[in-house]
Structure formats: C-alpha cells, structure tokens
C-alpha cells in the first residue's frame, strides 16, 4: 500500500511533507532519537512522503564543546542506520539534524536519507552566536539533489537570514528547500508572543522572490529541557510565499502536513507573459557566483 501511495504522488508531481516540530532535551541522544523515530513512523503511516525534523534534533541544541564531543556521531552512525531503515520501509525521505563528528571536527549537520542512504549531506554554513565556540563552519557548500519527488535543497536556521542562500539554491534548480531550525531570539528587535515570528516573515518573502517552496521546522520549548528558548512556529509555504501550513505551536511539540505541488512550484517561475523574474534578472549588471558558476 505504501508503494502505491508514493508512486501515485510521484506521478501527480506532488508530495506530502510532514513537519515534525519536536521538543528535544540537550544531550539526551537516546530519548531524542526515539522521539524522532516514533514521530517519523507515525507521519509515514499517516501518508507522508517526506518527514522533516528540526536542527540538532538528535543531540539537542548543544552549545557546550565538551558535551557536543560526547554526543556527536559520524555520518554513518546509529542514527543514520535507523532512519535509513525507516525511510526504506516506507519508500520515503527523512530529514534530521544532528551533531556530526568528522575526525576532530564537529559540525551542525542535516542529512536527508532514503532507504539506500544519504541523499543530501549538509553542514551549516552560518553559525549563530554560541555555535561558533563549538562547531566548525560548513565545508560542503549548498547541496541540491534530484529525488523521486523533485529537486531538493537544504539549509539550516540562521542560513535563512542570508539572502544568497535561498537565491543560490533556487537558481541551481531546487524546487523545494528544507530548513531544519532551532529558532531563537537575538536577531530581531522584538519577538511576537504568538503566531509567526520574523523568521517566518523572512521565509515567506524569500520563497516568493526566489520562486521556491520552503519547509522550515524548528525545535520548540527548549528552555525547559536544558537548551535555549526555542520558538517553534514551523511553517511550509509555496513558491508564491503563501502558507501551506503553520505557524505551528510556539510553546509545545506539534506536527502538520503540507502537500507541495512541484509542477506548480516550477510554473511559479513565470508570473505573466511579460513577468519572468529569472529571465528579468540583469546579469549584465550583477551576478551570483557559486562553485565556479554564475547566474
């Protein structure tokens, strides 16, 4: 039944994404992993094709160097093995954040896996505040990958505050950008008590300007579990910056699903007979450079 459902979605050019906003405890790897696996399994059982979990969902939001070294694991560690198995069971994709150990370096990492292994491996480029004392800045660029559900890119939390990130991913052909997060205050002057935060404002505006769908899933309520006051408020939007679901709860674990129409995302790159934002860019005046390519 799972295969028929998934194949039907693929044929229709759309996918169902589960936003799994979880409340994780700092350093409690086994418990966090168990929560993440249970939530992912429930999402797949409920019809999801792609499950998105927050930044550092397995380790918790660790900003202590000694604790991070203790809870870190390699890319092919126990967490990967279990999520790869789960993704294979349901013929889907899982996106999760963890503290990665590579040699002597620690990275704030997000991986997208299917049943065969990692599809995307990303190390956070822009480290926020105390993360700079713990993690090495990312060295894998801004990866995109073709999947059965469309072309997907990934970034993490603070990366969304740098407009070049979503612009580069979109110009490299991403239909959908996944942005696991642990949203906190500190960047904006004020943080609304309820509803969407300024993080969400940024996501919606950039999705529209870059014609790319975005799913941003944050941790929540971390202050009660040994971490910072993570803000929740996870969202999914289409390539016009219109909300598909969310903002989710600002104070508690929450979940939702959104159907992403990949063909509609691609169609959004043309806004009218004479309104074609990508063609209208003045590349004779400016360009965005990435990996030797320029747009």
N, C-alpha and C positions, 0 to 999 in steps of 0.2 A: 504493500500500500504506500509506503514511504517513497519508493522509487517512482511510482506512477504520479504521485502528487508533485514531486520535484520536477520530473520531466515535463509535466503539464505546465508548470510555472515557466520553465525554460522556453518552451515552445511559444508561450504567450509574451515573452520578453519582459517578464516582471519577476520579482522575488519578494518574499515576506521576510522582513528583518525583525528580530526580537531585540528590544532594548532591555537589558538586564542590569538595572541600577541596584547594586548591592552595597550593603553596609559591612565593611570588612574590618578586621582587627589587625593592628600593626604587629607584624611578626608571627602571627598565628597561621602559618602556611597550611597545615593540615586542615584546619577548620575552614579557612577561606577557600581552599581548593574544593573541599566537599560541598560548600555552599554554591560555588560557581558551577560545579559539575551537575548538581541537582537542578539548579535553575536552568542550565543549558538543556538538560534532558527534558525537562518539562516544556521548555519552549519548542524543541523539536517535535515532541509528542503533540503539541498543540498546532503544528503546521508550519513552523518557521523553517526557512531555508538557510538563514544566516543568523547566528547569535553573536551579539556584541556585548562584551563585559567591559568594566572600567579599566583605566590606567592602574597599574600595580595592584590588580585585583587579587593576586595570589599572595604577595608579600605584605599587603597593606601599604599605606603611604609612608615608606621608611625614609627618614632623612637623618639617620644616625649611621655613620660609616661602619662601626663595628657590628651593629645589628644587621645592616644590609649585607655585609660579607657573610654573616651567619645564615641568612635565609636565602641568599642567591642560589641560583641553579643554572646549569648550562642550557643552551637552546634545546638540546635533545634529552633533557632531564625528565623526571617523573611527571611533571605537569603536562609536558608535550605528549608523552605517551598516552596519557588518559584522554586528553582532548582529541588527539588524532583518532583514537579508537572510537570515541563517541561520534565524531564527525563522520567516520566511515560507516558506522551503524545506521546513520540517518541520511547518508549521501548529501551532507550539507557542509557548511563552513562555520568555524568558531573563531572569534577574535577575542584575545585576552591579553592583559598586561601583567608583566612580572619583572622581578629584579634579576637580570641576567649576569652571570659570571662568564667572562671570556678571558682566560689567562689570569692576569692580575687585575683586570679592569672590571668595573661594574657598570651596567647600562640600565637605563629606564627603557624597557623594551616592550613592544607589542608584536604579537605574531598572529597571523591568520592561517589556520590549518584546515585541510580537508583530510579525507581518510588515508591519503598517501604521505602526508607530511606537511611542512610549512609551504604555504603559497606566497606569503609575504612576511618578511622579517625586517622590522624597523626599529632603530634606536633613536630615541628622542633627540632632535637637533638642538632645540632651545630649552635649556634647563632653567627652571624657575626658582629663584630665591635660594633656599637652603639645599635644594637639589645639587647646586654647584659644589657643595662640600662633599658629596657622596658619589655622584655619577660622572662618568666620562661622557663628554658631548658625543652625540651620534656620529657614526662614520659610514653609514650605509646609504646616505642620500635620502631621496624621497621616492621609494619604490612604488611601482604600479604593476598590476598583473592581470592578464586575461583569465577569466574564470567562466564556468558554465553559466554564470548569472550576469555577466558583463565585465567591464574593465574596472578594477577596484584599486584605489589608492588608500594610504593610511598616514595619519599623523597623530600627535598626542597633545592634548590640552593646550599648553602655552604656545605651541606651534601655530594655533589658530589666530594668534594676535599678530602674526607676521603675514601680511597680505601676499607676499611672494609664494607662500606655501600652497595655498589653495589654487592660486593662479598657475603655478608650475604644474601641479597635479592635473588640473583641468586641461591645460594646453598639451600635456602629454597623453591626453585621451581618457582620463579617468571619467567614468560615468557616475561613480559613487565613491565618496571619501568617507572612511570610517575614522572617527576621532575619539578613542577612549580618553577619559579625562578624570581628574580629581579637582574639580573646580573649587577654588577658594577665593577669598577677597584679597586685596592688595594691589591690584592693577587699576581698578576703577575707583573713583572718588567715593561712591556710595554703592551699596548692595541692597536691592529691594528685599523686603522680608518675605514676600510671597511672589508667586508667578515666575516669569523668566528673568534671568539676570542679564547683565550687559554682555556676558559670554554668548548668550543666545542671540542678542541683537547682532553681534558680530557674525555669527554663523549664518543667520538668515540673509544679511546684506551681502556677504561674500558669495553664498550659494547662488543668489540671483545674478550678481555681477560676473561670476565665473561660469555660470550655466552648468552646475554640477550638484547632484544630490548629496546631502551630508547627513550622517548619523553620528551624533555626539552623545556618549554615555558616560556619566560622571559617577564617582563614588558619592556617598551621602552620609551625613551624621558622624563623620569620623572622629569628632572631638570626644565622643563618648566611648571610643574604642582605641584610644592611645594615639590618635593622629590629629591633624588639623581639622578645623570646622569646614568640612567639605559640604558643598552647597546643593548637590543633586540637581534637579531641574533639567534632566536629559531630554533631548529633542531629536526628531528626524524631520527633514524638510526636503522638498523637491527642488528642481533646478530653477524655479522662479522664487526661491526663498519662502515658499508657503509651507506652513507647518503641516506635517502629516500626522504627527502625534507629539504630545508633550505641551509644555514642560511637565515632566513627572514630578513627584513629590519633592519638596525642598527639605523635608525632615526625616524621611523614612525610606527604607528599601521599597522599590517599586518596579513595575515592568509594564511593557506595552509592545504592540507590534505595529509595523508600518509596511504597507505594500509600495515598493519602489518600481515604477514603470520605466524600464530602461529605454524603451523606444521614445517615451515622452521626454525623458532627460535629453536624449540626442536631438529631438525636434526643437527643444527649447533654445538651441544654439542659433536658431533663426526666429526672430521676433516679428518679422514682417517682410514684405517683398524687398524693402529697402532698409531694413533694420537687421543687420547681421553683425553682432558685436565682435565676433572673432575676425571676420573679414575687415571690419571697420577700424581695427587697431592700426595705429600709424607706426608701423615697424621701420619706416624710413627715418623716423624721429627718435624712437626708443625701442628697446628690446629687452626681453627677459632671457637670461643665459642660464643654462643648466646642463652640466655634463658635456660641455662642448657644443651643445645645440643652442640655437637662438630662435625666439619667436617674436 
